Amino acid sequence: MHKTSSRLLALLSLLQTRRDWSGDELSGRLDVTARTVRRDVDRLRELGYPITAVKGPAGGYRLEAGAQLPPLIFDDDQAVAVALALQSAVAGTTLAEDAARALATIRQVMPPRLRHRMDTLRVTAVHPPGDAHDPTPDTQVLTDLATAVHAHAELRFDHVPDGAADTAAPGQRRRVQPHHLVTRHGRWYLLAWDLDREDWRTFRVDRIRPRTPTGPRFTPREVPGGDVSAFVMSRFRGSDGTGSDWPCQGVVVLGRPAADVAPFAGDGLVEALGPDRCRLTLGSWSWIALASAIGRFDTAVEVVGPPALTEAFRHLAARYADAAEGAEGAEGQAVRE
């Protein structure tokens, strides 16, 4: 049996890995009685972890989201992965300052073996020419806009026009119904219905200074054509010479946050759908190449369209399956020889 402190850490680690655990499963994993599991759950609750009881034949437990962020438990690979992701953010994303502080916090408590692994995998983000001095939006502004989009609440803000030399100068007062936050070429944009101009507008987030409080709730209207990605791409096409003119263009939903996908989306368009999902519109010279490019994000993929992209994924799956079978056959031949 583990000591109480190490057993609590082991229990917390298990609760973080999936949504629900039965009492019997936890007892078996920890090699303790159900009564001990109940006592340990109570101890974690006293430490601030929001663990709720799940009804069922055998009962169970679930680690819920709480009002505050409690200490988290990572295994070795997770800790290194988080550190590398933060290094990428430090190298040039819109959350660089917060990411740098988080990276310093994690590195400080890392055991030497993990710190060495992280230090041998230094990451440098390379950005296209011309964007090195692009201003980045404030984290709180992004949070405020995302909250308004989710709540369908009207926004009032000052917007500094493109080309203005002084971003602190008085901006244009705007009243909008915010609909989506999107990223393109590393920049964040707010797609909204402008109430005074009675038309759709796309605003650079780094030029937005929100005013409080937010306005009344509204019923979202549908963007022209019904496709946010296609509509925003049409607004950019031809305006900066980087519109998507690829012969093959597809739309997918990825199981990753928009902020994780945006730095690697090239000239694609990333639309935030929630904290852990985003819609990606991307083009390439062939459907197979497009499917391969999407696969590099290493996450669940839901194809929105067109059917040609779905077929390309099928071809790739069959091709990779053949390659895996061939490799297994070669290994078996080598063993026999």
C-alpha positions in Angstrom: 0.0 0.0 0.0 1.3 3.5 -0.8 1.9 6.1 1.8 -1.0 8.5 2.2 0.7 11.4 0.5 1.9 9.4 -2.6 -1.5 7.7 -2.7 -3.3 11.0 -2.8 -1.1 12.1 -5.8 -1.8 8.8 -7.5 -5.6 9.2 -7.0 -5.5 12.8 -8.3 -3.5 11.7 -11.4 -6.1 9.0 -12.1 -9.1 11.5 -11.7 -7.4 13.8 -14.2 -7.1 11.2 -16.9 -10.7 10.6 -17.6 -14.2 12.0 -16.7 -15.7 9.2 -14.5 -14.2 6.5 -12.3 -16.1 3.9 -10.3 -15.1 3.3 -6.7 -14.1 -0.3 -7.5 -11.8 0.8 -10.4 -10.0 3.3 -8.1 -9.7 0.7 -5.3 -8.2 -1.8 -7.8 -5.7 0.7 -9.3 -4.5 2.0 -5.9 -4.7 -1.5 -4.2 -6.7 -0.1 -1.3 -10.2 -0.6 0.1 -13.3 1.4 -1.1 -13.4 3.0 2.4 -9.8 4.3 1.9 -10.7 5.7 -1.5 -13.6 7.6 0.1 -11.3 9.0 2.8 -8.7 10.1 0.3 -11.4 11.8 -1.9 -12.5 13.7 1.2 -8.9 14.8 1.8 -8.6 16.0 -1.8 -11.9 18.0 -1.4 -10.4 19.7 1.7 -7.4 20.7 -0.4 -9.8 22.4 -2.9 -10.3 19.8 -5.6 -14.0 19.8 -6.7 -14.7 16.0 -6.7 -18.3 15.0 -7.0 -20.0 11.6 -6.4 -21.4 9.9 -9.5 -24.6 7.9 -9.1 -24.7 4.3 -10.3 -24.7 0.7 -9.2 -21.2 0.8 -7.8 -20.9 4.6 -7.3 -18.1 6.7 -8.6 -16.2 10.0 -8.7 -15.6 12.8 -11.1 -13.1 15.7 -11.0 -15.1 18.8 -11.9 -14.0 22.3 -13.0 -13.7 24.5 -9.9 -13.8 28.3 -9.2 -10.0 28.3 -8.7 -7.1 26.4 -10.4 -5.8 23.8 -8.0 -2.4 22.2 -8.3 -2.2 19.8 -11.3 -0.3 16.5 -11.7 1.6 15.7 -14.9 3.5 12.6 -15.8 7.0 13.1 -17.3 5.9 13.2 -21.0 3.0 15.6 -20.2 5.3 17.9 -18.3 7.8 18.1 -21.2 5.0 18.5 -23.7 3.6 21.5 -21.8 7.0 23.1 -21.5 7.6 22.7 -25.2 4.2 24.2 -26.1 5.0 27.2 -23.8 8.4 27.6 -25.4 6.6 28.0 -28.8 4.3 30.6 -27.3 7.2 32.5 -25.7 8.8 32.6 -29.2 6.1 34.8 -30.6 2.4 34.2 -30.0 -0.1 36.7 -28.6 0.3 35.1 -25.1 4.1 35.4 -24.9 4.3 37.2 -21.6 1.9 34.9 -19.8 3.5 31.8 -21.4 7.0 32.9 -20.3 5.8 33.2 -16.6 4.1 29.8 -16.8 7.2 28.2 -18.3 9.4 29.7 -15.6 7.0 28.3 -12.9 7.0 24.8 -14.4 10.8 24.7 -15.0 11.5 25.7 -11.4 9.7 22.7 -10.0 10.9 20.2 -12.6 13.2 17.4 -11.5 16.7 17.6 -13.1 16.0 14.7 -15.5 13.0 16.5 -17.0 14.7 19.9 -17.0 17.5 18.3 -19.0 15.0 16.8 -21.5 13.4 20.2 -21.9 16.7 22.1 -22.3 17.8 19.7 -25.1 14.6 20.5 -27.1 14.8 24.2 -27.5 12.1 25.7 -29.7 12.4 28.7 -31.9 9.4 30.0 -33.7 10.2 31.4 -37.2 7.7 33.9 -38.5 7.2 35.2 -42.1 9.0 38.4 -43.0 7.1 41.5 -42.2 5.3 40.3 -39.0 8.1 40.7 -36.5 6.8 44.0 -35.4 3.1 43.3 -35.6 1.4 44.3 -32.4 -0.2 41.5 -30.4 -3.6 41.7 -28.7 -3.8 41.9 -24.9 -4.8 38.6 -23.3 -7.6 40.2 -21.3 -9.0 41.7 -24.5 -9.1 38.3 -26.1 -10.8 36.9 -23.1 -13.4 39.7 -23.0 -14.2 39.3 -26.7 -14.5 35.5 -26.4 -16.8 35.9 -23.4 -19.0 38.4 -25.4 -19.1 36.1 -28.4 -20.2 33.1 -26.2 -22.8 35.1 -24.3 -24.2 36.8 -27.5 -23.8 40.2 -25.8 -23.4 43.5 -27.7 -20.1 45.2 -27.5 -18.9 48.8 -27.4 -15.3 49.5 -28.1 -12.8 52.0 -29.6 -11.1 50.8 -32.7 -7.9 52.3 -34.0 -8.0 52.3 -37.8 -5.3 50.4 -39.8 -2.3 52.5 -40.5 -2.7 54.7 -37.4 0.7 55.6 -36.0 -0.4 55.9 -32.4 -2.6 52.9 -31.1 -3.2 54.9 -27.9 -4.9 57.7 -29.8 -8.7 58.1 -29.7 -10.3 55.5 -31.9 -13.6 55.1 -33.7 -16.5 54.3 -31.4 -18.2 51.1 -32.6 -21.3 49.1 -31.5 -21.3 45.6 -32.7 -22.9 42.2 -32.3 -19.8 39.9 -32.0 -20.0 36.6 -33.7 -16.6 34.9 -34.1 -13.0 35.2 -33.2 -10.7 34.0 -36.0 -7.0 33.9 -36.6 -5.1 34.4 -39.8 -1.4 34.6 -40.4 -0.9 34.9 -36.7 -3.3 37.8 -36.2 -6.6 37.7 -34.3 -9.7 39.2 -35.8 -13.3 39.8 -34.5 -16.1 39.1 -37.0 -19.1 41.2 -36.0 -22.3 42.8 -37.2 -21.8 46.6 -37.0 -25.0 48.0 -35.6 -24.4 51.6 -36.8 -23.3 50.7 -40.3 -25.7 47.7 -40.6 -23.1 45.5 -42.2 -20.6 42.8 -41.4 -17.1 44.0 -40.3 -13.8 42.3 -39.5 -11.8 44.1 -36.8 -8.1 43.5 -35.8 -8.2 42.5 -32.2 -4.9 44.3 -31.3 -6.7 47.6 -32.3 -9.7 47.0 -30.1 -10.2 48.7 -26.8 -13.4 47.3 -25.2 -15.7 49.5 -23.2 -17.7 48.3 -20.2 -20.3 47.1 -19.5 -21.4 45.0 -22.4 -24.8 45.7 -24.0 -27.9 43.6 -24.2 -28.1 40.0 -25.4 -29.0 39.4 -29.1 -30.0 36.6 -31.3 -27.1 35.8 -33.7 -27.7 36.3 -37.4 -26.3 34.0 -40.0 -23.3 35.2 -42.0 -23.8 35.5 -45.8 -23.5 32.0 -47.3 -23.8 30.4 -43.8 -20.0 29.6 -43.7 -17.9 31.8 -41.4 -14.6 30.6 -42.8 -15.5 31.1 -46.4 -17.0 34.5 -45.7 -13.9 35.8 -43.8 -11.6 34.3 -46.5 -13.6 36.2 -49.2 -13.0 39.4 -47.3 -9.3 38.9 -47.3 -8.9 37.6 -50.8 -7.1 40.1 -52.9 -6.8 42.7 -50.1 -3.2 41.6 -49.2 -2.2 39.3 -52.0 -2.4 36.3 -49.8 -5.9 35.1 -50.4 -6.4 31.4 -50.8 -6.2 30.5 -54.5 -5.3 26.9 -53.9 -6.9 24.5 -56.3 -8.0 22.3 -53.4 -9.5 23.9 -50.3 -11.3 22.1 -47.4 -12.8 22.8 -44.0 -12.3 20.6 -40.9 -13.0 20.8 -37.2 -9.9 20.0 -35.0 -9.8 18.9 -31.4 -7.3 21.6 -30.5 -7.7 25.2 -29.3 -7.5 27.9 -32.0 -4.4 29.4 -30.3 -2.5 26.1 -30.8 -3.5 25.7 -34.4 -3.1 29.3 -35.6 0.7 29.5 -35.6 1.0 26.6 -37.9 -2.0 27.2 -40.2 0.0 29.2 -42.8 -2.5 31.1 -45.0 -5.4 29.1 -43.6 -8.1 30.5 -41.5 -8.7 29.4 -37.9 -12.1 29.9 -36.2 -12.4 29.4 -32.5 -15.3 27.1 -31.6 -14.6 26.7 -27.9 -11.8 26.2 -25.5 -10.7 22.9 -27.1 -12.1 23.0 -30.7 -11.6 25.1 -33.8 -12.5 25.2 -37.4 -9.7 25.2 -39.9 -10.1 26.3 -43.6 -6.9 25.4 -45.5 -5.8 25.0 -49.1 -3.2 22.9 -50.9 -2.1 21.9 -54.4 -3.9 18.4 -54.1 -6.4 16.7 -51.9 -3.9 14.2 -50.7 -1.4 17.0 -49.8 -4.2 18.8 -48.0 -5.2 15.8 -45.9 -1.5 15.2 -45.1 -1.1 18.8 -44.0 -4.1 18.5 -41.7 -2.8 15.3 -40.2 0.2 17.1 -38.8 -1.9 18.7 -36.1 -2.1 15.2 -34.4 -5.6 15.4 -33.1 -9.2 14.3 -33.9 -10.4 15.6 -37.3 -14.0 16.1 -38.4 -14.3 16.8 -42.1 -16.8 19.5 -42.9 -16.3 19.4 -46.6 -15.9 18.8 -49.4 -16.3 15.1 -50.1 -13.1 15.1 -52.0 -11.2 15.7 -48.8 -12.9 12.8 -47.0 -11.9 10.6 -49.9 -8.3 11.8 -49.6 -8.3 10.8 -46.0 -9.5 7.3 -47.0 -6.7 7.0 -49.6 -4.1 8.1 -47.0 -5.5 5.7 -44.4 -5.2 2.8 -46.8 -1.7 3.9 -47.9 -0.5 4.1 -44.3 -2.1 0.8 -43.4 -0.2 -0.9 -46.3 3.0 0.8 -45.2 2.5 -0.5 -41.6 1.7 -4.0 -42.8 4.8 -4.0 -45.0 7.0 -2.9 -42.1 5.6 -5.7 -39.9 6.3 -8.2 -42.7 9.8 -7.0 -43.0 10.4 -7.2 -39.3 9.0 -10.8 -39.2 11.3 -11.8 -42.1 14.3 -10.3 -40.3 13.4 -12.3 -37.2 13.1 -15.6 -39.2 16.4 -15.0 -40.8 
